[in-house]
């Protein structure tokens, strides 16, 4: 049996954070001392008893909802933070790309940072020089290679960081979801590099919400849920179980889903998305069939919004992704030239969805609120919708139709 390149044995990571009800300085003057002796902190388990092996030449995908512990796991493996308990064994040089600009000194030029990263990996100047031109070509930063990193845009830092991690020939690559912020061409180049990594026999760990990329690139997948391993196995079986669990969670809710306590990727505190509700066009109560529609059956989404103060030009929008994490459709209220001005505060927004656009399958719905170019609130996984393989009128579905969407086209045939 080959020795694994990465081994985790009962790894846990606990953070101690202040309690929201911990006393403030003025409380000591208003309340007796004995009433202020309650614990001022509490422990949060980001990882809990994580154990798995990763062999040489394998690519491991790590999936899970926001807050599941994916980024914490990568930081522990990258030695950015130490585990609270457990043992980690890593054999080989590690190159990590966790956040934009990680591992770069802002005062050094791009060229100097390339050589610095190479030396940190134990490489000589000559070894770095052999791949220097490849790094520059891939990063496409041009003459900025001799400019201090602090002058770079976030996109330039990202391209250079990934190019350094990919070409310095580390034995193990650790890549976070940061790749998702690149443009389409850059993401395509990155996926090509990851495929080459697998063919070259190097080991990699990849965190992504793109299930299509996970299935295409990874030899095995770890599913994290609230810091614990929910399942480990092949990419296809774990991704299928993960998506099915998301569908079951959505189906277990009522037609209305409370978004007040849902984890956010972004919020600035002016507008708050409070609820998303499923409505059938015929106004029947969703009941047990909420968030399930037949192919071709239209439905409506009702979105609740709370605004703290007058904000001009607020728009509410939705995005629909398929079960592989690929964006399918996006729409917001300006599509019908309707927005809320600064003299009114929106409370509800309703959008009609013509489901023939959606092929049978599982879809995840995100909601957001914007004002001009400013994002006010965003919920990535607000709801999960299933489009069944049964048409609304009972007619059989044509298996010849392909593609992620199925719009209705206008055809006219003529003959003799």
VOGU-3710 file (C-alpha; in Angstrom, 3 decimals, decimal comma):
1> xxxxxxxxxx> 0,000/0,000/0,000  1,370/3,421/-0,998  2,062/5,992/1,715  -0,539/8,785/1,490  0,627/12,276/0,580  -1,817/13,840/3,081  -3,197/12,161/6,191  -5,528/13,678/8,773  -6,247/11,798/11,988  -9,022/13,054/14,276
11> xxxxxxxxxx> -8,324/16,722/13,492  -10,431/19,326/15,301  -10,259/23,111/15,349  -12,035/25,201/17,991  -12,241/28,988/18,102  -13,029/30,959/21,245  -15,170/33,991/20,496  -16,832/36,650/22,690  -20,439/36,048/23,644  -22,963/38,503/22,261
21> xxxxxxxxxx> -24,323/39,096/25,773  -20,920/39,606/27,428  -20,873/42,654/29,746  -19,529/45,977/28,555  -17,540/48,466/30,630  -20,575/50,538/31,581  -22,371/47,398/32,781  -19,936/47,078/35,684  -21,175/50,406/37,057  -24,865/49,513/36,701
31> xxxxxxxxxx> -24,992/45,872/37,806  -23,540/44,028/40,809  -20,286/42,114/40,337  -21,904/38,728/41,029  -24,258/39,271/38,085  -21,304/39,795/35,714  -19,484/36,540/36,463  -21,133/34,606/33,610  -18,758/33,253/30,924  -17,624/36,018/28,576
41> xxxxxxxxxx> -16,627/33,698/25,714  -17,875/30,567/24,023  -16,224/27,861/21,943  -17,122/27,289/18,273  -16,053/24,041/16,566  -15,000/24,802/12,987  -13,706/21,229/12,472  -14,675/18,170/14,458  -12,821/14,827/14,310  -11,876/15,021/10,608
51> xxxxxxxxxx> -10,063/11,909/9,357  -9,123/10,950/5,786  -6,157/9,956/3,576  -5,180/11,413/0,207  -2,840/9,385/-1,969  -0,117/10,731/-4,234  -1,387/11,885/-7,618  -5,006/12,230/-6,447  -7,171/15,354/-6,601  -9,490/15,770/-3,630
61> xxxxxxxxxx> -12,595/17,938/-3,868  -14,019/19,465/-0,692  -17,677/20,495/-0,835  -20,278/21,753/1,604  -22,487/24,720/2,353  -21,133/28,100/3,506  -19,754/27,785/7,031  -19,178/24,024/6,769  -15,455/24,365/7,601  -13,924/24,042/4,131
71> xxxxxxxxxx> -11,675/27,100/4,298  -10,676/26,298/7,869  -9,576/22,836/6,752  -7,394/24,321/4,006  -5,846/26,821/6,430  -4,985/23,994/8,806  -3,420/21,989/5,978  -1,479/25,075/4,815  -0,138/25,597/8,360  -1,701/29,052/8,543
81> xxxxxxxxxx> -3,386/27,968/11,758  -2,777/24,973/14,005  -5,395/22,347/14,836  -6,741/22,263/18,366  -6,295/18,488/18,431  -5,407/15,659/16,092  -2,488/14,859/13,812  -1,706/16,015/10,239  0,953/14,363/8,082  1,970/15,974/4,778
91> xxxxxxxxxx> 4,699/14,560/2,557  6,062/17,020/0,012  6,214/20,729/-0,738  2,897/22,588/-0,447  1,717/25,534/-2,566  -1,466/27,242/-1,360  -3,846/29,713/-2,982  -6,441/30,599/-0,364  -7,073/34,329/-0,788  -6,098/36,984/-3,295
101> xxxxxxxxxx> -2,539/38,102/-2,572  -1,755/35,375/-0,035  1,993/34,769/0,145  2,926/38,022/-1,609  4,897/40,874/-0,049  3,193/44,097/-1,174  6,413/46,105/-1,369  8,195/43,586/-3,617  7,710/43,419/-7,373  5,974/40,547/-9,109
111> xxxxxxxxxx> 9,342/39,172/-10,222  10,769/39,333/-6,698  7,690/37,638/-5,244  8,019/34,781/-7,754  11,573/34,081/-6,596  10,571/34,552/-2,942  7,813/31,939/-3,241  10,218/29,568/-4,968  12,766/29,881/-2,178  10,051/29,296/0,430
121> xxxxxxxxxx> 9,309/26,024/-1,371  12,977/25,052/-1,145  13,805/25,762/-4,799  17,010/27,381/-6,010  17,108/30,560/-8,110  18,113/28,470/-11,110  15,097/26,160/-10,704  12,749/29,152/-10,477  14,394/30,735/-13,507  13,594/27,677/-15,632
131> xxxxxxxxxx> 9,833/28,290/-15,222  9,886/32,077/-14,818  8,845/32,785/-18,415  5,980/30,255/-18,183  4,713/31,939/-15,014  4,748/35,379/-16,679  3,030/34,122/-19,830  0,237/32,411/-17,863  -0,324/35,372/-15,506  -0,444/37,876/-18,420
141> xxxxxxxxxx> 0,652/40,816/-16,271  2,981/42,193/-18,954  5,332/44,976/-17,880  3,721/45,048/-14,434  5,944/42,110/-13,478  8,529/44,715/-12,348  5,965/46,799/-10,436  5,333/46,326/-6,660  2,456/43,967/-5,907  0,618/46,710/-3,991
151> xxxxxxxxxx> -0,015/48,399/-7,357  -1,737/45,314/-8,811  -5,478/44,920/-9,178  -7,106/41,946/-7,431  -7,404/40,155/-10,775  -3,690/40,578/-11,531  -2,762/39,293/-8,062  -5,036/36,299/-8,561  -3,561/35,385/-11,952  0,001/35,695/-10,709
161> xxxxxxxxxx> -0,712/33,748/-7,501  -2,287/30,829/-9,364  0,485/30,844/-11,955  3,122/30,692/-9,205  1,318/27,841/-7,422  0,877/25,899/-10,660  4,344/26,293/-12,198  6,677/26,095/-9,206  6,080/22,350/-9,181  5,036/21,920/-5,581
171> xxxxxxxxxx> 4,155/18,347/-4,684  0,792/19,356/-3,224  -1,496/22,192/-4,384  -4,207/23,627/-2,123  -6,748/25,782/-3,998  -9,702/27,592/-2,436  -12,891/28,915/-4,066  -10,949/32,111/-4,809  -10,698/30,874/-8,419  -14,378/31,662/-8,891
181> xxxxxxxxxx> -13,681/35,417/-8,925  -11,634/35,250/-12,124  -13,025/35,958/-15,566  -14,218/33,201/-17,903  -10,943/32,924/-19,817  -8,898/32,716/-16,624  -11,172/30,027/-15,144  -10,826/27,987/-18,331  -7,030/28,210/-18,125  -7,119/27,224/-14,448
191> xxxxxxxxxx> -9,253/24,157/-15,145  -6,781/23,152/-17,839  -3,914/23,456/-15,357  -5,784/21,352/-12,802  -6,287/18,639/-15,414  -2,553/18,710/-16,144  -1,853/18,427/-12,406  -3,815/15,187/-12,267  -2,115/13,765/-15,352  1,336/14,680/-14,009
201> xxxxxxxxxx> 0,746/12,694/-10,823  0,755/15,676/-8,465  -1,596/15,899/-5,498  -4,186/18,661/-5,120  -7,002/19,734/-2,788  -9,756/21,870/-4,327  -12,643/23,700/-2,656  -15,424/24,730/-5,024  -19,185/25,207/-5,274  -18,998/24,311/-8,964
211> xxxxxxxxxx> -20,154/20,698/-8,957  -19,350/20,296/-12,648  -15,686/21,142/-12,010  -15,600/18,875/-8,949  -16,928/15,902/-10,897  -14,645/16,551/-13,881  -11,396/17,050/-11,946  -11,539/15,152/-8,659  -10,765/11,495/-8,017  -12,494/11,610/-4,623
221> xxxxxxxxxx> -14,620/14,098/-2,689  -15,065/14,970/0,995  -18,418/16,440/2,014  -18,191/18,641/5,121  -21,244/19,577/7,142  -20,864/21,846/10,201  -17,240/20,889/10,611  -17,794/17,137/10,384  -17,260/14,735/7,501  -20,660/13,733/6,155
231> xxxxxxxxxx> -19,375/11,455/3,381  -16,166/10,487/1,565  -16,137/8,693/-1,784  -15,999/9,065/-5,538  -16,925/12,417/-7,030  -20,145/11,253/-8,666  -21,625/9,506/-5,620  -20,746/12,228/-3,098  -21,944/15,080/-5,332  -25,198/13,221/-5,984
241> xxxxxxxxxx> -25,743/12,689/-2,239  -24,915/16,344/-1,489  -27,388/17,660/-4,046  -30,077/15,202/-2,951  -29,671/16,336/0,665  -30,135/19,951/-0,448  -33,332/19,008/-2,226  -34,663/17,132/0,811  -33,919/20,114/3,053  -35,851/22,405/0,721
251> xxxxxxxxxx> -38,779/20,014/0,447  -39,007/19,739/4,222  -39,816/23,457/4,494  -43,094/25,203/3,842  -43,810/27,304/0,784  -42,247/30,310/2,594  -38,594/30,250/3,678  -37,305/32,673/6,323  -34,059/34,327/5,187  -33,504/36,454/8,293
261> xxxxxxxxxx> -31,039/34,033/9,915  -29,608/32,520/6,724  -25,811/32,757/6,326  -24,747/35,602/4,069  -21,790/35,908/1,780  -22,338/39,698/1,677  -24,464/42,324/3,405  -23,851/46,014/4,091  -26,770/46,534/6,491  -29,042/48,898/4,563
271> xxxxxxxxxx> -31,427/46,370/2,997  -32,269/42,911/4,326  -33,854/40,066/2,387  -36,344/38,565/4,823  -38,233/35,815/2,978  -38,702/33,921/-0,263  -42,015/32,169/-0,914  -43,169/29,746/-3,596  -46,533/30,440/-5,229  -48,467/28,475/-7,809
281> xxxxxxxxxx> -50,084/30,487/-10,558  -53,496/28,942/-9,826  -53,134/30,283/-6,245  -53,399/26,843/-4,659  -51,510/26,478/-1,401  -48,065/24,956/-1,951  -48,503/22,428/0,858  -46,373/19,293/0,511  -45,761/20,052/-3,167  -44,019/23,372/-2,492
291> xxxxxxxxxx> -40,859/23,919/-4,505  -41,812/21,114/-6,917  -43,238/21,860/-10,359  -43,980/19,859/-13,467  -42,096/20,651/-16,648  -43,874/23,554/-18,347  -45,787/24,644/-15,236  -45,356/28,371/-14,466  -44,917/29,556/-10,896  -44,107/32,708/-8,963
301> xxxxxxxxxx> -41,499/33,676/-6,370  -42,437/36,242/-3,738  -39,442/37,945/-2,074  -39,661/39,938/1,149  -37,359/42,914/1,721  -36,761/45,302/4,603  -35,003/48,640/4,015  -33,619/50,668/6,938  -33,582/54,025/5,164  -34,465/55,600/1,833
311> xxxxxxxxxx> -32,148/54,266/-0,867  -32,700/55,344/-4,484  -33,139/52,807/-7,249  -33,323/49,546/-5,308  -33,608/46,445/-7,498  -34,462/42,908/-6,377  -33,133/39,979/-8,399  -32,898/36,202/-8,573  -30,345/33,817/-10,029  -30,950/30,172/-10,905
321> xxxxxxxxxx> -28,151/27,560/-10,897  -28,368/23,921/-11,888  -27,315/21,025/-9,678  -23,735/21,264/-10,963  -23,428/24,855/-9,787  -23,600/26,383/-13,278  -25,484/29,678/-13,692  -28,579/29,205/-15,884  -30,692/32,349/-15,628  -30,555/35,723/-13,893
331> xxxxxxxxxx> -33,274/38,358/-13,697  -33,988/41,453/-11,636  -36,807/43,936/-11,375  -35,308/46,355/-13,915  -36,201/43,810/-16,622  -39,689/45,298/-16,423  -38,361/48,849/-15,819  -39,569/48,816/-12,235  -37,490/49,988/-9,314  -38,087/51,589/-5,951
341> xxxxxxxxxx> -37,135/55,257/-5,662  -35,768/56,952/-2,603  -39,276/58,106/-1,622  -40,545/54,553/-0,997  -39,239/51,570/0,886  -39,889/48,209/-0,792  -41,386/45,355/1,195  -42,269/42,712/-1,441  -41,170/41,784/-4,943  -42,840/39,094/-7,054
351> xxxxxxxxxx> -41,466/37,490/-10,201  -43,281/35,090/-12,531  -41,115/32,214/-13,760  -42,023/30,449/-16,986  -40,719/26,984/-16,132  -40,563/25,672/-19,737  -37,235/27,481/-19,738  -36,051/25,006/-17,103  -35,307/21,420/-18,069  -36,243/18,672/-15,570
361> xxxxxxxxxx> -33,761/18,613/-12,702  -32,747/20,296/-9,471  -32,148/24,059/-9,320  -30,796/26,350/-6,605  -32,151/29,890/-6,318  -30,187/32,890/-5,075  -31,699/36,279/-4,296  -30,062/39,684/-4,078  -30,828/43,381/-3,667  -28,807/46,106/-5,367
371> xxxxxxxxxx> -28,803/49,882/-5,710  -26,999/51,108/-8,795  -23,742/49,111/-8,867  -23,768/48,472/-5,111  -24,761/45,060/-3,752  -26,880/45,522/-0,615  -27,734/41,934/0,361  -27,183/38,506/-1,150  -28,327/34,989/-0,178  -26,580/32,358/-2,318
381> xxxxxxxxxx> -28,723/29,318/-1,443  -32,117/30,776/-0,613  -34,187/27,845/-1,952  -34,049/24,634/-3,932  -36,506/23,850/-6,737  -37,232/20,529/-8,467  -38,657/20,442/-11,993  -40,232/17,032/-12,551  -40,015/14,973/-15,731  -43,768/15,254/-16,262
391> xxxxxxxxxx> -45,235/18,020/-18,390  -48,029/20,199/-17,064  -50,453/19,019/-19,764  -49,505/15,336/-19,427  -47,763/15,178/-22,824  -44,547/13,133/-23,027  -41,267/15,036/-22,986  -39,203/15,016/-26,157  -35,877/13,348/-25,350  -34,308/14,995/-28,431
401> xxxxxxxxxx> -34,135/18,353/-26,635  -30,727/19,066/-25,134  -29,110/21,892/-23,232  -29,621/23,551/-19,823  -32,791/25,448/-20,819  -35,741/24,706/-23,078  -37,278/27,918/-24,459  -40,400/27,892/-26,604  -39,585/28,770/-30,227  -41,973/29,889/-32,929
411> xxxxxx> -41,904/27,530/-35,956  -43,806/27,716/-39,245  -43,695/24,941/-41,877  -44,677/25,437/-45,505  -45,137/22,938/-48,316  -46,839/22,319/-51,611
//
